[in-house]
Amino acid sequence: MVELPPLTPQLLLGLTAIVLFGIDIVAPDARKNGLLASVSAIGTVAAAATAVWFLAAGSGDYRFVQFDGALVVDALSLFFAFVVASVATLVVIASYDYIEGEEHVSEYYSLVLLAATGMSLMAAANSLVTVFIALELASLPSYALVSFLKTDRGSVEAGLKYFLIGALSSAVMAYGISLVYAATGTLLLDDIAAEVAGNQFGGVLGLGILLLAGGFAFKTASVPFHFWAPEAYEGAPAPISAFLSSASKAAGFAVAFRVFTTAFPLDAVAAVAIDWSLLFAVLAVVTMTLGNFAAATQNEVKRMLAYSSIGQAGYVLMGLAALQSGAAEANAFVLGASMTHLLVYGFMNTGAFLFVALAEYWDVGRTFEDYNGLATRAPVACVAMTVFMFSLAGLPVGGGFLSKYLLFAGTVQAGFAWLAAIAAINSALSLYYYSRVVKAIWIEDPSDDLSLAGTPTGLYTAVVAAAVATVVLLVAFDPVAQTAVHAADVLFAL
C-alpha cells in the first residue's frame, strides 16, 4: 500500500487551472491556444495517471480521512477521479481545434479544469456540506462553459436555462440538507447513519432524503429533472456537451452512491422514513423509458445524443435500485457494475459528442440527413462513430456490450429481474436511433456540395482515442470490472 497524499488527483486538476490563469497573466497573447491546451492535457493526464497508480498500489483499500471527515479518499473516489480526468483530457484535446480563434481561451480551459476539480471532489465528499460545495464548484464553471459562444444565441440561451434550473436544484438540495440536519443533528455521512435507526423525526428525514434525491437527479439528468439536458447539450459547444453528459453525470452518480449507501442504510431508513431503493427503481424505469422514446423521435443528431444520455442514466440508476438490506456481496456487485458502465460510457459517449463537434467544425449540419455519406469523406472518424453508436446500443463492438451485460446480470442476481427486463427492452429500442446515424454516414449517398475543409488534429485525435479506448475496454474488461466491484465492496465495508 502506498501512502496517499491528500486528494492528489483533485489537487493536480486545481493547480493546473491556477497555472492556466498564470499563463494568461504573464503572456496575454491570443495565439497561445496550443500552449494552454497542452498544459491542460498534461494536468488531466497526470490526474488520471495518479488515480490509476494509487488504485493499482492498493491505496484505495483504505479510507484516508481529510479535514475532520469532510473529505475521504478511497477506491471509489479514485475510480471516479480517473473517469473525470480521462473525459477532461479528451475534451481539452478536442477543444484545441474547436475554439481556435475564440476570445478568452485561457478562461475556457481554466473553467474546464475547475469544473473537473469540483466533479472529482464530489466523489470524495463525506459531508453534506462538502457535497453541496463540491457540486457548486462543478456547476458554476459549467454554466459559463455552456454559454461560452457569446455570438451564438443558442449557446447563451442554453447557458441561461441551465443556470436557472441549476439554481433551483441547488435550492432544493440545500433544503434537503437542512432537513436531514434537523432530523439527525449532524452533516457527516457516517454520523448521519448512526442517528437514522429509531429516529423520532422520520417524516422530516424522509422529506430531506427525497429532496436530496431530487438534487442528485438533476445532476445526473434523470427524470423528472432532465429538462435542462437537451437544451444545454444542444446549445453548448459540442466538447462541453461531451464533458457535461459524461464527466458531470459520473460525478453526480458517484456522490449519490456514497451518500445513500453510507448515510442512509437501507434497512434503518426504510423502517423510519422512506424506502429509497424503491424510489430509485421508479426513477430508473421512467428515466430510461422516456429518454429512449424521446431520442427515437429526434431529427438532430446532437439532440438525439442528449436524450440518449438521459436513457443511459436510467440504466445506471439500477445500481441503486437493486440494492438490498443485508446483501453486501450482491450490493457490491450491482453497484460496481454501475460504476463500470459509467467508465465505459465516459469514453463512448464523449467520443460520440466529439464526432458531432467534428461535424460542426466542418459545417456539416445537425440533422441525420446532413450526415449522409460522411464516410466517403472521413472514413476513419466514421468508423469511430460506428463503434460509439453500436457500443452505446450494447452490441459487441465495444466495452458498452459487456458493461451493460454486467449491469443487467447484477440486477437479476439482486432479485430485480423485472427491472433488467425493462432495461433490455429499452436497450433494444435504442438500437433503432443509434443505427440511424450509422445508416446515414455509411449507406446514404452524400449531397453534391458535401465538402470537409481541413483536418482538425485535436478533434481527430480525441475521437480516435475515445474509439480505441472503447474497443480496448471490450478486450480488457475484466480488470476494469474487478476494480469497480472492489471499489464498491470497499465502500460497503468501511
DRENLO-434980 format. One record per residue (C-alpha): residue number from 1; x negated, y, z negated. Coordinates in nm, 4 decimals, decimal comma. Each point is the difference from the previous one (the first is absolute). Layout:
    n         u         v         w
  NUM         X         Y         Z
...
***
This chain:
    n         u         v         w
    1    0,0000    0,0000    0,0000
    2   -0,1280    0,3427    0,0970
    3    0,0492    0,2881   -0,2425
    4    0,2466    0,2350    0,1666
    5   -0,0574    0,3753   -0,0102
    6    0,3213    0,1940   -0,0570
    7    0,2223    0,0078    0,3089
    8   -0,2831   -0,0260    0,2520
    9    0,2073   -0,0200    0,3256
   10    0,2227    0,2856   -0,1134
   11   -0,3001    0,2135   -0,0929
   12   -0,1586   -0,0607    0,3384
   13    0,3162    0,1105    0,1795
   14    0,0406    0,3098   -0,2153
   15   -0,3662    0,0994    0,0256
   16    0,0112   -0,0381    0,3788
   17    0,2935    0,2438    0,0129
   18   -0,2032    0,2512   -0,2041
   19   -0,3019   -0,0475    0,2297
   20    0,2221    0,0780    0,2994
   21    0,1062    0,3275   -0,1592
   22   -0,3680    0,0767   -0,0621
   23   -0,0886   -0,0625    0,3625
   24    0,2724    0,2390    0,1089
   25   -0,1333    0,2697   -0,2336
   26   -0,3662   -0,0425    0,0980
   27    0,0583   -0,0444    0,3739
   28    0,3329    0,1577    0,1025
   29   -0,0340   -0,1101    0,3616
   30    0,3053   -0,1072    0,1968
   31   -0,2156   -0,2491    0,1947
   32   -0,0934   -0,2249   -0,2961
   33    0,2837   -0,2504    0,0441
   34   -0,2471   -0,2849    0,0563
   35   -0,1908    0,0703   -0,3218
   36    0,3168    0,0205   -0,2074
   37    0,1399   -0,3220    0,1487
   38   -0,3321   -0,1782   -0,0612
   39   -0,0224    0,1102   -0,3639
   40    0,3642   -0,0969   -0,0554
   41   -0,0534   -0,3434    0,1519
   42   -0,3151   -0,0571   -0,2084
   43    0,1926    0,0846   -0,3170
   44    0,2955   -0,2259    0,0763
   45   -0,2217   -0,2894    0,1116
   46   -0,2067    0,0357   -0,3178
   47    0,3164   -0,0071   -0,2119
   48    0,1309   -0,3101    0,1790
   49   -0,3375   -0,1759   -0,0222
   50   -0,0286    0,0815   -0,3698
   51    0,3439   -0,1463   -0,0704
   52   -0,0875   -0,3197    0,1888
   53   -0,3373   -0,0286   -0,1736
   54    0,1527    0,0281   -0,3471
   55    0,2739   -0,2482    0,0896
   56   -0,2573   -0,2496    0,1295
   57   -0,2127    0,0508   -0,3133
   58    0,2919   -0,0878   -0,2273
   59    0,0370    0,3440   -0,1563
   60    0,3730   -0,0054    0,0700
   61    0,0470   -0,2955   -0,2358
   62   -0,0268    0,2419   -0,2911
   63    0,1937    0,3113   -0,0955
   64   -0,2146    0,3115   -0,0149
   65    0,2073    0,2532   -0,1916
   66   -0,0761    0,3653    0,0656
   67    0,1149    0,3210   -0,1712
   68    0,1683   -0,1627   -0,3017
   69    0,1988   -0,2400    0,2145
   70    0,1320    0,2511    0,2533
   71   -0,1876   -0,1744    0,2829
   72   -0,1053   -0,3603    0,0359
   73   -0,2302   -0,1671    0,2510
   74    0,0683   -0,3645    0,0783
   75    0,0385   -0,2277    0,3007
   76    0,3284    0,1598    0,1071
   77   -0,1366    0,3550    0,0002
   78   -0,3123   -0,1097    0,1879
   79    0,2065   -0,1942    0,2545
   80    0,2172    0,2997    0,0820
   81   -0,2973    0,2370   -0,0055
   82   -0,1370   -0,2116    0,2853
   83    0,3314    0,0140    0,1884
   84    0,0276    0,3791   -0,0325
   85   -0,3654    0,0638    0,0871
   86    0,0156   -0,2330    0,3033
   87    0,3054    0,1736    0,1425
   88   -0,1561    0,3402   -0,0703
   89   -0,3122   -0,1068    0,1895
   90    0,2006   -0,0875    0,3108
   91    0,1953    0,3250   -0,0278
   92   -0,3025    0,2311   -0,0264
   93   -0,1741   -0,1763    0,2894
   94    0,3108    0,0367    0,2170
   95    0,0465    0,3616   -0,1072
   96   -0,3336    0,0991    0,1558
   97    0,1632    0,0089    0,3436
   98    0,3554    0,0760   -0,1046
   99   -0,0724    0,3312   -0,1758
  100   -0,2889    0,1085    0,2231
  101    0,0393    0,3701    0,0616
  102    0,2409    0,0570   -0,2899
  103   -0,0659    0,2605   -0,2661
  104   -0,0564   -0,0915   -0,3663
  105   -0,1665   -0,3306    0,0831
  106   -0,1859   -0,0186   -0,3314
  107    0,3247    0,0528   -0,1882
  108    0,1570   -0,2856    0,1963
  109   -0,2688   -0,2526   -0,0950
  110   -0,0127    0,1264   -0,3583
  111    0,3762   -0,0415   -0,0381
  112   -0,0218   -0,3558    0,1338
  113   -0,2713   -0,0817   -0,2541
  114    0,1872    0,1665   -0,2865
  115    0,3185   -0,1877    0,0889
  116   -0,1995   -0,3245    0,0130
  117   -0,1436    0,0810   -0,3436
  118    0,3493    0,0421   -0,1410
  119    0,1193   -0,3214    0,1625
  120   -0,2886   -0,2031   -0,1422
  121    0,0562    0,1571   -0,3433
  122    0,3646   -0,1071    0,0152
  123   -0,1154   -0,3621    0,0031
  124   -0,2079    0,0626   -0,3148
  125    0,2610    0,1987   -0,1949
  126    0,0792   -0,1538   -0,3403
  127    0,2158    0,2813   -0,1387
  128    0,3195    0,1465    0,1404
  129   -0,1535    0,3472   -0,0150
  130   -0,2994   -0,1207    0,2007
  131    0,2383   -0,1674    0,2428
  132    0,1770    0,3310    0,0571
  133   -0,3204    0,2047    0,0349
  134   -0,1592   -0,2504    0,2385
  135    0,3170   -0,0121    0,2078
  136    0,0027    0,3789    0,0280
  137   -0,3698    0,0020    0,0922
  138    0,0879   -0,2357    0,2846
  139    0,3184    0,1838    0,0998
  140   -0,1019    0,3668    0,0066
  141   -0,2787   -0,0444    0,2589
  142    0,2356   -0,2244    0,1993
  143    0,2577    0,2787    0,0340
  144   -0,2655    0,2278    0,1495
  145   -0,1335   -0,2723    0,2296
  146    0,3438   -0,0750    0,1461
  147    0,0400    0,3663    0,0985
  148   -0,3618    0,0410    0,1107
  149    0,0885    0,0791    0,3627
  150    0,1137    0,3563   -0,0691
  151    0,0939    0,0737    0,3610
  152    0,2171   -0,3118    0,0202
  153    0,3486    0,0737   -0,1305
  154    0,0667   -0,3700   -0,0546
  155   -0,3058   -0,0338   -0,2234
  156    0,0914    0,3022   -0,2141
  157    0,3616   -0,1133   -0,0306
  158   -0,1085   -0,3517   -0,0972
  159   -0,2341    0,1378   -0,2659
  160    0,2776    0,2153   -0,1476
  161    0,2457   -0,2905   -0,0151
  162   -0,2645   -0,2251   -0,1528
  163   -0,0817    0,2633   -0,2629
  164    0,3620    0,0618   -0,0988
  165    0,0871   -0,3672   -0,0339
  166   -0,3329   -0,0661   -0,1720
  167    0,0682    0,2746   -0,2545
  168    0,3386   -0,1542   -0,0737
  169   -0,1502   -0,3456   -0,0467
  170   -0,2681    0,1425   -0,2310
  171    0,2728    0,1562   -0,2129
  172    0,1853   -0,3313   -0,0125
  173   -0,3156   -0,1825   -0,1072
  174   -0,0880    0,2634   -0,2613
  175    0,3492   -0,0332   -0,1485
  176   -0,0375   -0,3780   -0,0040
  177   -0,3344    0,0296   -0,1787
  178    0,1553    0,2284   -0,2620
  179    0,2792   -0,2504   -0,0663
  180   -0,2451   -0,2874   -0,0385
  181   -0,2013    0,2130   -0,2432
  182    0,3153    0,0879   -0,1924
  183    0,0862   -0,3689   -0,0358
  184   -0,3488   -0,1321   -0,0830
  185   -0,1967    0,2941   -0,1414
  186   -0,3026   -0,0674    0,2192
  187   -0,1218    0,0380    0,3588
  188   -0,2733   -0,2673    0,0100
  189    0,1209   -0,3048    0,1898
  190   -0,1187   -0,2573   -0,2540
  191    0,1553    0,1915   -0,2896
  192    0,3283    0,0351    0,1891
  193    0,0117   -0,3786    0,0391
  194   -0,0414   -0,0408   -0,3764
  195    0,2975    0,2298   -0,0635
  196    0,2403   -0,1527    0,2520
  197    0,1091   -0,3142   -0,1877
  198    0,3019    0,0763   -0,2153
  199   -0,0052    0,3673    0,0937
  200    0,3034    0,1784   -0,1435
  201    0,0145    0,2476    0,2880
  202    0,0620   -0,2575    0,2718
  203    0,2240    0,2269    0,2067
  204   -0,2512    0,2831    0,0044
  205   -0,2825   -0,2401    0,0824
  206    0,2007   -0,1628    0,2784
  207    0,0790    0,3356    0,1608
  208   -0,3661    0,0994   -0,0253
  209   -0,1077   -0,3228    0,1709
  210    0,2590    0,0562    0,2717
  211   -0,1284    0,3517    0,0683
  212   -0,3605   -0,1221    0,0049
  213    0,0993   -0,2612    0,2560
  214    0,1534    0,2797    0,2077
  215   -0,3255    0,1964   -0,0085
  216   -0,1992   -0,3020    0,1124
  217    0,2585   -0,0739    0,2698
  218   -0,0627    0,3462    0,1442
  219   -0,3752   -0,0535    0,0109
  220    0,0404   -0,3364    0,1729
  221    0,2738    0,1259    0,2384
  222    0,2494   -0,2510   -0,1343
  223    0,3775    0,0390    0,0449
  224    0,1771    0,2201   -0,1074
  225   -0,3007    0,2337   -0,0372
  226   -0,1273   -0,0582    0,3522
  227    0,1519    0,2958    0,1856
  228   -0,3221    0,2025   -0,0048
  229   -0,2092   -0,2688    0,1689
  230    0,1256    0,0089    0,3627
  231   -0,0035    0,3807    0,0040
  232   -0,3434    0,0325   -0,1627
  233   -0,1625   -0,2747    0,2073
  234    0,1419    0,1341    0,3265
  235   -0,1007    0,3617   -0,0585
  236   -0,3384   -0,0584   -0,1633
  237   -0,3251   -0,0434    0,1934
  238   -0,0066   -0,3696    0,0911
  239   -0,3119   -0,0800   -0,2100
  240    0,1784    0,1486   -0,3028
  241    0,3075   -0,2086    0,0797
  242   -0,2289   -0,3031   -0,0108
  243   -0,1494    0,1160   -0,3287
  244    0,3337    0,0589   -0,1722
  245    0,1713   -0,3132    0,1285
  246   -0,2894   -0,2257   -0,1053
  247   -0,2159    0,1441   -0,2800
  248    0,2744    0,1981   -0,1727
  249    0,2358   -0,2959    0,0118
  250   -0,2660   -0,2320   -0,1433
  251   -0,0703    0,2453   -0,2836
  252    0,3696    0,0287   -0,0806
  253    0,0333   -0,3749   -0,0274
  254   -0,3224   -0,0272   -0,2027
  255    0,1276    0,2327   -0,2697
  256    0,3435   -0,1655    0,0028
  257   -0,1617   -0,3425   -0,0466
  258   -0,1979    0,1216   -0,3002
  259    0,2770    0,2007   -0,1665
  260    0,2735   -0,2594    0,0221
  261   -0,2082   -0,3069   -0,0843
  262   -0,1930    0,1684   -0,2828
  263    0,2404    0,2484   -0,1612
  264    0,3310   -0,1768    0,0533
  265   -0,0263   -0,3757   -0,0685
  266    0,2886   -0,1538    0,1873
  267    0,1414   -0,2159   -0,2799
  268   -0,0110    0,2800   -0,2603
  269    0,1370    0,2714    0,2292
  270    0,2809   -0,2177    0,1376
  271    0,1191   -0,0667   -0,3545
  272    0,0322    0,3661   -0,1030
  273    0,0184    0,2127    0,3140
  274   -0,0082   -0,1142    0,3629
  275   -0,1050   -0,3002    0,2097
  276   -0,2352    0,1827    0,2327
  277   -0,0808   -0,3123    0,2039
  278    0,3625   -0,0058    0,1168
  279   -0,0270    0,3703    0,0806
  280   -0,3035   -0,0620    0,2192
  281    0,1687   -0,3003    0,1652
  282    0,2852    0,2246    0,1114
  283   -0,2446    0,2689    0,1132
  284   -0,2006   -0,2583    0,1958
  285    0,3027   -0,1291    0,1912
  286    0,1406    0,3438    0,0798
  287   -0,3400    0,1469    0,0909
  288   -0,1122   -0,2747    0,2371
  289    0,3418   -0,0246    0,1659
  290    0,0568    0,3716    0,0523
  291   -0,3600    0,0573    0,1084
  292    0,0032   -0,2754    0,2604
  293    0,3431    0,0813    0,1429
  294   -0,0865    0,3700    0,0225
  295   -0,3320   -0,0793    0,1694
  296    0,1789   -0,2141    0,2577
  297    0,2104    0,2984    0,1123
  298   -0,2830    0,2497    0,0525
  299   -0,1161    0,1262    0,3380
  300   -0,3264    0,1564   -0,1182
  301   -0,2951   -0,2182   -0,0973
  302   -0,1170    0,2177   -0,2882
  303    0,3471    0,0158   -0,1529
  304    0,0377   -0,3753    0,0453
  305   -0,3222   -0,0528   -0,1956
  306    0,1327    0,2312   -0,2719
  307    0,3118   -0,2097   -0,0506
  308   -0,2066   -0,3148    0,0360
  309   -0,2119    0,1127   -0,2960
  310    0,3193    0,0269   -0,2042
  311    0,0851   -0,3583    0,0906
  312   -0,3500   -0,1123   -0,0970
  313    0,0491    0,1639   -0,3418
  314    0,2984   -0,2288   -0,0495
  315   -0,2217   -0,3064    0,0440
  316   -0,2524    0,1266   -0,2572
  317    0,2786    0,0708   -0,2485
  318    0,0568   -0,3748   -0,0186
  319   -0,3158   -0,0172   -0,2104
  320    0,1846    0,1827   -0,2789
  321    0,3415   -0,1495    0,0698
  322   -0,1213   -0,3607   -0,0364
  323   -0,1696    0,0453   -0,3379
  324    0,1376   -0,2189   -0,2809
  325   -0,0263   -0,0074   -0,3765
  326   -0,2619   -0,2440   -0,1299
  327   -0,1265   -0,1117    0,3427
  328   -0,3474    0,1527    0,0014
  329   -0,1476   -0,2199    0,2729
  330    0,2918    0,0443    0,2408
  331    0,0115    0,3729   -0,0747
  332   -0,3706    0,0415    0,0733
  333    0,0431   -0,1882    0,3282
  334    0,2916    0,2033    0,1356
  335   -0,1434    0,3331   -0,1179
  336   -0,3379   -0,0909    0,1508
  337    0,1788   -0,0859    0,3246
  338    0,1510    0,3498    0,0071
  339   -0,3436    0,1502   -0,0589
  340   -0,1457   -0,2095    0,2802
  341    0,2703    0,1151    0,2395
  342   -0,0681    0,3626   -0,0916
  343   -0,3684   -0,0421    0,0847
  344    0,0700   -0,1602    0,3377
  345    0,2782    0,2514    0,0644
  346   -0,2479    0,2793   -0,0659
  347   -0,2060   -0,1000    0,3034
  348    0,2709   -0,1019    0,2458
  349    0,2370    0,2886   -0,0738
  350   -0,2794    0,2580   -0,0049
  351   -0,1228   -0,1346    0,3318
  352    0,3486    0,0259    0,1518
  353    0,0384    0,3647   -0,1001
  354   -0,3517    0,0769    0,1236
  355    0,0947   -0,1469    0,3376
  356    0,2870    0,2502    0,0004
  357   -0,2586    0,2687   -0,0807
  358   -0,1965   -0,1202    0,3015
  359    0,3093    0,0328    0,2186
  360    0,0662    0,3492   -0,1373
  361   -0,3614    0,0945    0,0768
  362    0,0642   -0,1011    0,3619
  363    0,3379    0,1824    0,0074
  364    0,1700   -0,3239    0,0957
  365    0,3317    0,0695   -0,1719
  366    0,1885   -0,1563   -0,2878
  367    0,2650   -0,2311    0,1453
  368   -0,0394   -0,3664    0,0889
  369    0,0344    0,0912    0,3674
  370   -0,2914    0,2432   -0,0287
  371   -0,2199   -0,2939   -0,1014
  372    0,0811   -0,1928    0,3185
  373   -0,3111   -0,1427    0,1652
  374   -0,2504    0,1385   -0,2512
  375   -0,1921   -0,3267    0,0168
  376   -0,1024    0,0791    0,3579
  377   -0,1818    0,3106   -0,1271
  378   -0,1122   -0,1011   -0,3509
  379   -0,0112   -0,3817   -0,0247
  380   -0,2192   -0,0202   -0,3123
  381    0,2218    0,2303   -0,2043
  382    0,3105   -0,1826    0,1243
  383   -0,1416   -0,3356   -0,1083
  384   -0,0498    0,1516   -0,3440
  385    0,3578    0,1325   -0,0035
  386    0,1292   -0,3445    0,0971
  387   -0,1850   -0,1478   -0,2979
  388    0,1569    0,2594   -0,2295
  389    0,3526   -0,0521    0,1292
  390   -0,0024   -0,3786   -0,0119
  391   -0,1773   -0,0060   -0,3363
  392    0,2573    0,2383   -0,1479
  393    0,2711   -0,2300    0,1331
  394   -0,1675   -0,2983   -0,1670
  395   -0,1332   -0,1846    0,3047
  396   -0,3329   -0,1880   -0,0364
  397   -0,2233    0,2534    0,1750
  398   -0,1050    0,1881   -0,3127
  399   -0,0022   -0,0098   -0,3768
  400    0,3635    0,1114   -0,0182
  401    0,1086   -0,3552    0,0851
  402   -0,1677   -0,1553   -0,3038
  403    0,0754    0,2874   -0,2375
  404    0,3711   -0,0243    0,0802
  405   -0,0106   -0,3768   -0,0321
  406   -0,1686    0,0269   -0,3403
  407    0,2520    0,2600   -0,1169
  408    0,3008   -0,2011    0,1163
  409   -0,1442   -0,3207   -0,1495
  410   -0,0639    0,1730   -0,3333
  411    0,3567    0,1310   -0,0045
  412    0,1379   -0,3493    0,0653
  413   -0,2274   -0,1482   -0,2650
  414    0,1307    0,2540   -0,2507
  415    0,3559   -0,1217    0,0632
  416    0,1144    0,2768    0,2326
  417    0,0457   -0,1997    0,3196
  418    0,3012    0,2123    0,0959
  419   -0,2158    0,3128   -0,0064
  420   -0,2683   -0,1653    0,2123
  421    0,2687   -0,1088    0,2493
  422    0,1268    0,3568    0,0371
  423   -0,3577    0,1184    0,0481
  424   -0,0612   -0,2666    0,2665
  425    0,3098    0,1119    0,1918
  426   -0,1146    0,3604   -0,0160
  427   -0,3468   -0,1002    0,1146
  428    0,1501   -0,1761    0,3007
  429    0,1970    0,3141    0,0825
  430   -0,3158    0,2095   -0,0151
  431   -0,1489   -0,2042    0,2840
  432    0,2554    0,1635    0,2319
  433   -0,1157    0,3576   -0,0443
  434   -0,3695   -0,0822   -0,0376
  435    0,0108   -0,1951    0,3262
  436    0,1542    0,3022    0,1739
  437   -0,3333    0,1786   -0,0371
  438   -0,1919   -0,2999    0,1344
  439    0,2400   -0,0323    0,2916
  440   -0,0360    0,3674    0,0863
  441   -0,3793    0,0122   -0,0004
  442   -0,0623   -0,3334    0,1744
  443    0,2992   -0,0885    0,2183
  444    0,1640    0,3237    0,1109
  445   -0,1446    0,1911    0,2943
  446   -0,1747    0,3291   -0,0791
  447    0,1365    0,3262    0,1305
  448   -0,1780    0,1569    0,2947
  449   -0,1282    0,2924   -0,2066
  450   -0,1409   -0,2084   -0,2869
  451   -0,3569    0,1134   -0,0552
  452   -0,2104   -0,0186   -0,3150
  453   -0,2501    0,2808   -0,0368
  454   -0,3179   -0,0932   -0,1842
  455   -0,0970   -0,2738   -0,2428
  456    0,0277    0,1232   -0,3602
  457   -0,2830   -0,1810   -0,1770
  458    0,1301    0,0338   -0,3550
  459    0,3553   -0,1061    0,0768
  460   -0,1130   -0,2948    0,2111
  461   -0,2427   -0,1136   -0,2686
  462    0,2656    0,0171   -0,2725
  463    0,2615   -0,1864    0,2058
  464   -0,2385   -0,2782    0,0991
  465   -0,1389   -0,0277   -0,3549
  466    0,3521   -0,0349   -0,1410
  467    0,0788   -0,2712    0,2570
  468   -0,3193   -0,1905   -0,0803
  469    0,0768    0,0191   -0,3724
  470    0,3555   -0,1255    0,0618
  471   -0,1283   -0,3021    0,1931
  472   -0,2821   -0,0676   -0,2480
  473    0,2548   -0,0040   -0,2820
  474    0,1727   -0,2886    0,1773
  475   -0,3228   -0,1995    0,0088
  476   -0,1347    0,1006   -0,3415
  477    0,3346    0,0202   -0,1747
  478   -0,0650   -0,2430   -0,2860
  479   -0,2603    0,2016   -0,1979
  480    0,2087    0,3168    0,0369
  481    0,3144   -0,1736   -0,1252
  482   -0,1884   -0,1629   -0,2873
  483   -0,1398    0,3373   -0,1046
  484    0,3477    0,1570    0,0023
  485    0,1598   -0,2852   -0,1951
  486   -0,2876    0,0089   -0,2486
  487    0,0479    0,3768   -0,0412
  488    0,3687   -0,0559   -0,0747
  489   -0,0905   -0,2776   -0,2424
  490   -0,2405    0,2363   -0,1830
  491    0,2787    0,2605   -0,0188
  492    0,2330   -0,2436   -0,1731
  493   -0,2713   -0,1434   -0,2235
  494   -0,1453    0,3239   -0,1396
***
